[in-house]
Amino acid sequence: MAFSPLHDDWTVEAVTGPVPDAVAGRRVPATVPGQVHTDLLAAGLITDPFDGDAESAQQWIGDTSWRFSTTFTWHDDGSTRHDLVAEGLDTVAVVELNGHVVARTENQHRSYRVDVREALVEGENALTVTFSAPVAEAEARVALHGALPHVNHHPFNMLRKQASSFGWDWGVDVAGAGIWRPIGLDSWSGVRIASVRPLVGVDGTAGTLDARVALEWDGVATGEHRVAVEVTSPEGDRVADASVVVAAGTADAALELVVPDARLWWPLGHGDQPLHGVRVTATRTDDGAGGGAPDATTASWASRVGFRTVRVDTTPDADGTPFVVLVNERVVQVRGANWIPDHAFVTEIDRDRYRRRVADATEANMNLLRVWGGGIYESDDFYDACDEAGVLVWQDFLFACAAYAEEDWLAVEVEAEAREAITRLSPHPSLVIWNGNNENIWGFVDWGWKAELQGRTWGDGYYRDLLPRLVAELDGTRAYSPGSPFSFSDPVASDDEVHPNDHRHGTMHIWDVWNRRDYTAYREYPARFVSEFGFQGPPAWSTLVGSVHDEPLDPYGHQMLVHQKAEGGNLKLERGMQGHLPAPATIADWHWATQLNQAAAIRFGIEHFRSLAPLNTGTIVWQLNDDWPVTSWAAVDFDEHRKPLWFALRDCYAPRLATIQPRGDSIAVVLLNDVDDAWAGDVVLRRTSFAGDVLDEVVVPGAVGSRGSAELAVPSRLVEALDPAAELLVAVLPGFGSDRAVWDAAEVVDQRLDPDPVATEVVRDGDAWLVTVTARSYARDVTLLVDVLDPRATVDLGLVTLLAGESATFRVTGRDAAVTLDPQALVGRGVLRHANGLLLAVAP
């Protein structure tokens, strides 16, 4: 068996469409795997699609059909089958080999395999893939089948294509075409291992493996074949094996193995992540299958698995319906983020970039990433990184914010892609939840879809019938949820049923806060599990000015708004700061204030939700990452800078968190202890002035159990005497997490904070600079925006709040940082920021 990639010597040319003269009639070198936008950019025929307002000038690309062409040399090696394998074509395409149409495709989210032996010729062969213009194709299907409700401006729901490539409220509109995953010739004889589903379980101290092997035959093979599976330890030692003999033509084989005393795979913070090797082979047991020696391996497959069990408990209780994720029957308090494609041109995402993003998650104390349904089924590189890091994956099927037809013209593709995705991702222990859709059930119930649809199908049959059936058939080791949000009742069947976004039941999304309410409204939701909520902020300064060139730079400048896709987004940023922060006086202050307010809003929400444990069992913030330079809900921007929000997430997602929360007419210190070790000790409660004077102090005993929570009431005398404008409450907890929690009884705008509260010292430490900041008085959210000086610079701390007399040392690194960075500039006002400094704009 031999697979020969066909990735060389491709060209791309426009076929039909509103093509500029500079492009018309030209064959442009093409990269495969790749996409037409990046090919045109590499050829110098378009500007950077992410720069300025290039997006609008390049809309013609999505209205154009494109033909990719190559030639390759082929000689018959005697194999019975010669299959053209395309792992990913984006999207509606006609594939021709030597002038013969060998395939017609219309789904980006699945692969295609075609026997092309009859079309191949000795010597030079010509292969072309002609893609329909995606925007025009989507519109044509509206005309043919009728419009269905959707968000945004293009009818993305008419195609099985990455929805966000058509633009989103954080994403650039770059719908294009391309051979986006490997393509090649697979020459083989006898038997081929079409797929393997290595389904794992745990039985006492043993791991179990149920290997479901799908076989494909060349049509002439005879005799018997041995299908064998071998499991190796993480160190590579064989720990179990099994085999079965099958007759030629057998479609499926099942092999069950037991691994004694298997080391279990655990989520981050619960244990280790041992990965066992799995190898499946198919061999001839006689020489009647196309010749060759007996027992010669004719096909093989290899991957890794982790032994663990997964369950989601939605058993109704006295408070409604929980959503509790259990791995190995241990409750996992979910601290997560939503994941979108990490680049608008997904072929630009490599293994290392995936791993950097997963590190962004783990270093922010996250234990789950939710792959959102408007993107793609990611590369195995993503899931491998999650497997190794212990990051759980919640995987949406690819349906988002729209109604989807259930008639055959779309349904056959939906089933094919789902079968392939479930099968391909089945080895990954990190994947624990399959989810039917993003917001579509909510949309049907609450967004006026019923009247618009007038009884037409909209996807409900996928979410409640087809997809759960496929998950049960192909991989019953994972949990399934019909949608997000979802209340685990039937809101479609009756007006009396529970609303799909009811905070008392299942999972919920909270978007009224960002869209129209102050972020303190998060406290109105005693939610069981929040799978989407977020607040916007701009990217790092260097990312922003690298793509936005308005003169002067202004929040409402033309290019600034091109890079703000949310409706009224910058107005909402402005509204969201009111009552919290002073109105910024300069564009630099606007940038810092909106970033700071984003972090404050999400910190407020997460600390509230976590404080509800065990009623609340998880939060998944929107969103971890960006796919282009944009003002968005992301914690890490497109240029991979960790925004202030990221530092807030690292703090409020800490396994041990102490937070002060209102309880009735008073406040309480809430202890969240998501580790195995219990904690007990004295908690020192102090009322202090901003200058550091201790005005009153009470010591109370505190204790919290393993994986538990506890509340300590704050004595009323401390609360009643507190001057919100000049004082704060501090809870000191030696040996518990960050050892301290602070209660601000007033917002920054209403506090009499010193606008210049810190002293600094900068020293060189090898290739880094150490910036020590010491508070003369209470300093809120001290941060170094080092990318202002050098986009390559990074810093290890952010949003550090200091009491009078306290110090923090920030380590600034980056390529040649010690040489290129001015130590005095590191503590200049444009780099060293804190909430106090915003008061300079309103100081008398």
N, C-alpha and C positions, 0 to 999 in steps of 0.2 A: 504494500500500500504506500502511496506517495501523494502528498499534497504539495502542489506547486503554486505559490502565490503569484498572482498576476497584478503586480503593483507598479510596474515600470512603464515608462514611455507613453503615458496617457496625455491626451489633449482634451480640451473642452472648447466647444463653440456654441454660440447662440444659434438657435434654429428659427424660432419665431418669437415675436414680441417687440416692445418699444425699445429697441436696442440702439444705443448711441453709435454714431459713425465710427468712433475710435475702436469699437468692439465688433461691429458688424463685419461678418466675413472672415474674422480672424480665428485661427486655432491657437489656443493659449495652452502652454504647458500646465498639466494638472497633476496634483498630488493625490494619490490613492493609498490608503483612505484619506478622504478630504471632502471639501465642500467648495462650491463654485465661488462664494465670496472670497475665500482665502486665496483661491487661484487667481482671481482678478486682481486682488491686492498685491500678490507676489509679482504679477506681471506689470504692475504700475498703472493699471487701467482704471482703478478706483482709489480713492483715498481711504484711510482707515475708517471702517464703518462705524467705529465708536467715537470718532473725533467730531467735535462741534455739532453741526446739524447735518452731517453726512447721511444720516438715516433717511431723511426725506428725499434727498437727491438720488438715492440708490434703490428706491422702491421698484424701479423698472426690473430689477433682478428677479423679484418674485413674480413678475408678470411675464417672464420670458421662459421658454422651454430651452433645455440645454442638452447637448449631445456630448458624451464622453466616449473617446475612441482610443484604441491601442491595437498594436499587432504583437503577436508572440509566435515563437517557433515551437512546434510540437512534433514529436515522433512517437509512434505507437510503441509502448513498452510491453505489449502483450497482455495488459490488464483487460478484464472483461468489461468493466465499467469505467467511464470517464465522465465525471460529474462536474458541471460548473456549479460552484458553491459561492453564493453571495450572502455574507453574514449581515449586511445592512445596506439597503438601497433607499434613498430619501428623495421621492416617495413613489409617485405613480410613474412607472417606467416600462419601456419596451426594450428587451435585451435581444440583440441580434449577433449571431456568430456566422461569419462568412456569408452574410446576406440572408440567413435563415432566422426567423423569429423563434427563439427558443424559450422565452418566458415573457409574461406580462405580470407586473407586480404593482401593488398599491398599498403597501404597509411598511412604514419605516421600522416598526417595532418587531419584525420577525425576519428570519433568514429564509433563503430559497436555495433548493438543490435540484438541478435538472441534469438528466443524462443527455450529454451532447455528443456522444460518439458518432452519430450519423452526420453531424454538422462539421466535425473536425476534418482537417486535411493534413496530409504530411507536409511539413515545412511551415511556411508562414500562414498564420491565421489572423483574421480581423475580427475584433470584438467591439461592439458599440452598445452603449446604454443611453437611451434617449428619455429624458425626464420631462414630463408635462410641467408647465408653469404652475407652481403650487397655488398661488392666489386665484388664478383663472380656473384651475381645476376645482377648487373648493366652491367657487361661485357657480360653476357649471352644474355641480351636484345639487346646489340649492335650487337651481332652475329645474332640474330633473326630478328631484325628490321632495322639494318643498323645504322652506326655511324652518329651522329649529332654534329655540332660544339659546343664546350664548352671551358671555361677556365679551368685551373688547370689540374691535371693529371688523375683524375677518371671521368668516364662518369656519373656524378651525375644526369644529366638531363634525364636519363632513368628510374628513380624511383621517386615516390612522397615521398621523404625523405629529411630531412633538408640538404640542399646543403652544408652548411659550415661544417657539420660533416665529410665530406670527405677531409677537409683541405681547406684553403683559403690563400690569401696573407697576412693575419693577424692571421690565425687560424690553429690549430693543426689538423692533420689527425687522427681522432679517430672514424671512422665509425664503429658502433657496432650494438647492438640489445638490446631490452628490452621492458618491459611493463612500459611505461614511464608516463602514467596517470592512474587514478584509474580504477579498474576492480571490478565487483561484480555482485550479483544476484538481480534483481529487480522483486519482486513478487507483482502482482496487479490483480485487477478485475475491470470489468466495463469499465471505461474510464481512459485514461492517457493523461495528457497535454504534447504533444510531444515537443512543442516549443512555444514561445511567441515572437513576434516582436512588442515592444511598440514604435511605430513611433511617434515622437513628432513634434510639430509645434508651431508657434506663430501667433495669430490673434488679432491684436491690443494689448490690455493689458492682453489678456487671453492666457493661454497655451492650446494647443490641444493635445490629445492623441488618436491615432488610433491603438488599440490593435488587432493585428492579431494573432489568437490563432489556432494552429494546434492540432487536437485531434486524438488519436489512441484508438481503441476499442478492447475489448478482443474477439469479435466474437460471444458472446452469450448475451451481454447486450441488453435490450429492453427498451422501454419507453422513457421518456423525461428527459433531464438533463439541469440544469441551469448553464450557464457559466457567471461568474461575474468578474468584474474588479473594484478594489478600488485604488484610488490615495490618498496618505497621504502627508502632508506637511513635510518639513525637521524636524520639531519638533514632527511628528508622528500623527498629527490631520488629520482626514479624510476631504478631500476637494472636492472629486468628486467620483461618482460611477455609474456603469451601468451594466446591465445584459441582457442576451438573453437566451431563452429556445430553445434547439435543440433536435432533435430526435436522438436516438442511431444510430451510423453509420455516423453521420455528420462529415466530415473531417476537416472543417474550420469554425471558427466563427470570426466575426469582430465586435468590439465594439468601439464606438467613444465617447470621453468625452471632456468636456471643464472645465478648471480650471480657474475660474475668478481671475484677478489680480495676475497672476502667477509671481513669482520672477524668472527672467531669469538667466540662467547659462552663465557665461562669461569666456573667456580665462584670464589667469594670466595677471594682469595689466590693465584689462578693467572693472573689477567688481568682484562680488562674485560668488561662485560656489554652490548655493543651489541645493540639490539633493532630489527629491521627491520619496517616496516609491510607488511601484506598486505591487499589489498582485492580482493574477488571481486564481480563484477557479472553479472547476467543481463539481456540487452536483447533487444527484438524487432528482427528484421532486416526485417520487412515489417509491413503493417498488418492482418494477418489474425488476430492473436491478441487479440481483444477490442477492436480499435480502437486509436487512439493513433498518434502519429507513429513512423515507423521509427527505430530506434536509441535510443528513449527507455528509460532505465533502469527496469526494473520490479522489480528486487530487488537488494539488495547486502548484503555481509557484510564486516566488517573486524576485524582483530586484529593482534597482533605475534608475531614469532618470533625465535629466536636460532639461528644456525647453529652446530651442534656435533654430535658423535657421542657415544654412550653405550654402554658395554659393562661387564658384570660378569663377571670371570674366576673360574670355579670349577673350573679344571682341577686334578685331584689332583696333589699333590706329595709329597715325602718326609715332610712333617710332617702330611699329611692332606688337607684340602680348603680352599683359601683362599676368601675372599670379597673380591675386589678390584674397587673401582669405578674405572672409567677414563672420563674425559671427554676427547674429542679425543685418545685413546690415551695420555693422561697419567694416571698413578696419582694418585688423590685419597685422601689419608689422612683418613678421615672423623672429624670432631669434631662430634658432633651431639646432639640431644635429641629425645625423643618429644613429640608435640603432641596435646593433647586439645582439644575445643571450648572456646573461651576464655570462654564464659559458658554456664551451664546452660540459659538461654533464648537460643538461638542468634540469634534475631532482634535481640538487643541488641548484637550485634557489628557495628560499622561499619568502614568503610575505614580510618579513623585508628587504631582499636584494633588492627586487624590489623598495621598498619605499626609501631605501638609494640612489639608482640610480636616482630615480625621484627627490629626494632632491638635488642631484648633479646638475641636470638640472635646477631646479628652483632657487637654490642659485647662479647659474651662469647666472641668468636673461634670461633663455630660456623659450619660450612659446610653443615650438613644438618639438616632437620627431617623426622621421620617422622610422617606423619598416621596415627594409630592407628585400627584397624578397628572400634572401638566407638563412633566418633563419626559424622561426616558427611563427604561430599565437600564441601570448603569452598567458600566464595564465590570467584569469580575475583579478588576483591580480595586474597585471601591469596596466590594464586599469582602475581599481578602483582607484589606486594611482593617475593616471593622471586625472580622473574625479574630485577627491577631490582637487588636486593642481591647476587645471585650465590649465594643459598642453595639448595642442592639439595633436592629434595623426594622422599622415599620415600613413596608413597601406598599404604596398605592398601586392598584391597577390604573392604567393611564386614561382616566376620565376626570375632567376638571371643569367645574363652573359652567356646565352646558348640558343640554339634552342630547342624547345620542340615539339614533335610529336602531331599532331591533330587527328590521327587515334583513333578508339574506344579503343584500348588497353590502352591508356593513357587518352583520352578525358573523358571517363565515370568517372574516378576517379577525374579529374580536376573539373568537374561540381559538383560532390558530395561534395568535400571538400569546394568548393566556397560557395555552398548553406549553408552548415553547418556554415562556418566561418561568413558569412554575417548575418545569423540569430543569432548566439551566441553573436556576438559583438554589435548587434543592440541597446541594452539598453544604451550603454556608450556614454554620450554626448561629451566626449573628442575626439572620433573618428570622424574626419570631412572629410577625403579624402581616398577613395580607389584608389589604383594605380595598373595598370595592370602588370607591370614588371619593373625590374631594368636592363637598358642598352640593352635590347634585340632588340628593333627597331633600335637603334643606331648601334648595332652589325651587324644586317642584312644589313644596308645601307653602313657601313663604315669599317667593319672588314673582308671583303672577304667571307662572308657567302654565298652570292648569287652563286658564282661559285662552292662552295663545296656542296651546297644543290641540285643544278641542278633541281629546280622546286619542291622539296619536301616541305611538310608543315614544319613550324618552330615556330608556336605559334601566328602568326598574327591574326588568327581567334579567338583566346582566347581574345586578347587584344582589338580588335575592334568590336567584335560581342558578343561572349558568356558572358564575364565578365560584360560589360556594360549592357547587357540585364538582367543579374541576379541581378545586383545592382538596376536597375530600377524596376524590379519586386518585389524584396524583401525589399528594403530599399532606396526609392528614396529621402530620407531626406539628404543623403550625396552626396558630389561631387565625380566625377570619372575622372581620368586621364588615358589614355591608357598606358603611360609609363613614365619613368624618365631616361634620359631627353626626352622631347617631345615638339615639336614646334606647335602643334595644327594645323597641315596641314596634308598632306598625302604623306610622302616621299617615300612610296613604289610604289604608283601609277604611278609616272612620274619622270623622271630625272630633270624636271623643278621645282619640288616642293621644299619647304624649307627643308634644312638639319635638322634632328631631334635634333641636338645639336647646333643650331644657337643661339648665345647669344642675338639676337634681338627678339627672339620669345619663349614664354613659359618658360619651365624649362631647365637648362643646367647643365652639369657636367664639371668641369675643372680639368683635370688630366695631361695635358702637363706640368704644372708648377712643380708638384712633379717629374714627370718622366724624364724631360730633360731641363727645363728652370728655370731661376732664379725666385724667388717668386715676384720680382717686376713686372713680366709679368701679374700679376693679373690686373694691371691698364689698360691693353690693352682690357679688357672685360667690356664694359658698359652693363652688363647683367641685364635682367629683373628679373630673379629669379634663384638663384644658389642652386640646390638641392643636389649637391655633390661637394666637393672640400676638400682637406686636405693635410697635411704635417706631416711626421713621426718624432717621437722622442722616445727614450727608456723609459721604465717604471722607477718608483722610484728605487733608488739604492738598497734598501733592497729587492724589488721584483726581480730585475735583479740577484743579487748574491744569492738569495734564490733558483734559478733554473739553473743558469749558473755557472759552476765550472771549467772553463778553468784556467790552471796555466801556465803562468800568464794570467790574464784577459786581453783580447785584442778584439778590434772591429771585427777582422777577425778570431777569434778563432772558433774551431769546434762547440762547444755548443752555442756560441754566434750566429752563423749563423743558427743553428737549431731553435733558437728563434728569427729569422728575416726571415719572409716568403716572403717578397716582393723581386722580382727579382732585384738583384744588390742593395738591399736596403741600406746597409751600405755605398756603394760607392755613392749612391744618397744623403745620409746624409752628406757625406764629400763634395761633389760637392755643395750641397745647402748652406753650410756655407761660401764658397769662396766669397770674396768680402764683407762679412758682419762681420765675426768674425775672430780673429787670429786662426791659426792652433793650436789645443790643444796639450799640451806637455805630458800629463799623461792620463791614462784611466779615472781618476776622472774628469779631465778637459774635456775629450771627452764626458763623460756622461752629464756634466752640459752644455757644449756648444751646443750639439745636442738637448737637451731639450729646451734650451733658443732659439735656432734657429727655432725650431718647433713653439714655442709660437710667435716669432716675425713674422714668415711667415703668420700665420693665423690672427694675429692682423692686419697686413698690409692689407690682403685681405678683411677682414670684414669691416674695417674702410673705405676702398675704396668703397666697394659695398653699405654700408649703406649711404655713402656720396652722392650716386646717387639718393636717394629718392626724389620724388616719382617714378622715372623711375624704380628703383629697389624696389621690394616689399618683398624680403626675402632672407635669406641665411640659409642653413642647412649644417653645417660643418660635415665632415667625420672624426672622429666618436666620440660618447660620451664615449664608454666603450670597454673593452676587454673581451675575453672569456678564456684566459689563460695568463701566464706570457710571454710577447712578446714585442719586439720593434714594434710599430705600430702608427697609426694615432690617437689613443685614447687620450682623455683628462683626464680620470680616469682609472688607470691601474687595472689589475685583482685583486690585493690585496687591492683595493679600496683607493689607494693613489691618491690624486689630483695632477696631474703633473703641472709644470709651465704653460702649455697651459690652464689648467682650470682657473687659475687666470687671464690670458690674456682674455679668453672668458668672464669672469665675468665683466671685465672692458669694453671691446668693445661691449658687449651686454647690457650695462646699458641702461635703458629706455631713459635717457638723456645723450647724448654723444656729446662732442665737439672734433672735429678732424681737423687737419690742412692738407690740401690736395693741390696738384698742380692744378692750373687752368690757362691754357694757358702758358704765359711766367712768371707767378708769382704764388703766393699761396693764399689760402683763408682759413678762419676759417669757418668750416661747423658745423652748429648746428642741431642736430637731437633731436626732442622733442616728444618721444612716450608716453606722458602722457596727461591728459585732461587739465592741467593748462598751459596757455601761460606763456612766460617768456620775460622780458625786463630788460635791465640794461646796464651799461657801461662795455665795454670789454677793458681791459688794455693789450696792445701789447708791449712786452719788448724784446729788444735784450740784452742778458746778456752774460757775460763770464762764463766759467765753475767755476770760483772762486766766482761767485755771484755778480759781479759788474754789475749794470745796465748801459748799454752803450747808450741806446736810448729808448724812450718810447712814445707811441701814445695811446690816449684814443678815442675809437669810440663807437657810440651807437649800441646796438644789440637788436634784438627782434626775437622771433619765436613763432608761433601760436600753439594752441592745436593740437597735433598729426601732427605736421608740421616740416618743415626744412627750413633753411635759410643759406645764405652764406654772409660772410663779407670779402671783399677784404683786404689783408694786404698791407699797403702803401709800395710802391716800395723802398723807402729809407731804410726801415728795412731789406728788402731782399737783396738788392744790396750791402749793407755794411757788411753783415754777413760773418764772417770767419768760414767756415764749420768745420775746425779742432779744433777750440777753443771756439766757441760761439754757442748759440742756441737761438731760438725764443720761447717765452712763451706767451700764451694768458691766461689771468686771467679773469674768469667769476664768480664773487661772486653770490652764490645762484643758480648756474646752475650745477647740477650733481656733478662731482668731482671738479668743480670750476677751472679747469686748463687744458690746452692742450699744448703739447710741440712739437716743430718741430726740428728734428735733420737733419741738412743739409748734414751730412756725416754719414757713417756707423761706427760702433765701431772701426773697424780695422784702419780707417782713422782719428780717433779723438785722440787728445792729452789728453786723460783722465788720471786722477790720478789713478794708479792701486791699491791704498790703501786709498780710499776716505772717510772712515767713522770711527766714534768713537762709542763705544757701552757701554751699561749699562744693567746688568741683575739683576732682583729682583724677589723674590718669591711672589706669590699672591695666597695663599691657596694651591690648588692642581695644580697650573699652574706656569709657569715662564713667566715673562714679559721681553722681549728683546727690548730695545729702541736703535734704530740706528739713529745716527745724522750725516749728511753729512758735511764734511769739504769742499768738492767741489762736483761738479756734479757727482752723483752716479746713474748708470743706472741699473734697474731691480734687486734691492736688494731682495734676497730670502733666506729663511732658509730651508735647506734640512734636516729636523729634523729626518726623518726616518733613516738616516745614523747612528744615535745614538741609536734609538729604533724604530723598525717597527710599534709600537703601537702609537707613538707620532704623533700629528697633529698640524698644525699651521694655524692661521686664515688669514694671509696675504701672498702675494707673488708677485713678479715682481713689486715691489714698486720703482718708480723712484723719487729720491730726489734731489732738488736743494740745493745749498750750504746754510747751516744754517737750513734746514728743518729736521724734525725728524719723525720717524714712530715707533710705538710700536707693536711688534709681540707677540701674546699670544700663548704660546706653552702648549698644554694639551695632555692628553692620560692617559691610565691606569698607575697609580703610577708615572706619569711623574715627579712630583716634587721631588720624592724620587730617582728615578733611573737615571735621567739625570744630567750630570755634567754641572753646569752653565757656566764654562769656555769653555767647548767643544761646547756649543751652539753658540759661536761666533768664533770658530776656522775656519780655511780656508776651511776645508772639509764640513762645514755645512753652514756658512754664505758666500753666494756667491753673486756676482754681475757681470755684463758684464765687468766692469773695470778690475776685477781681472784676466781675461783671457789675458790681456796685459802683465802680469808678464812673460808669456812664451816667449815674444818677446822683453822684455825690455833689453836695453844695459847693 
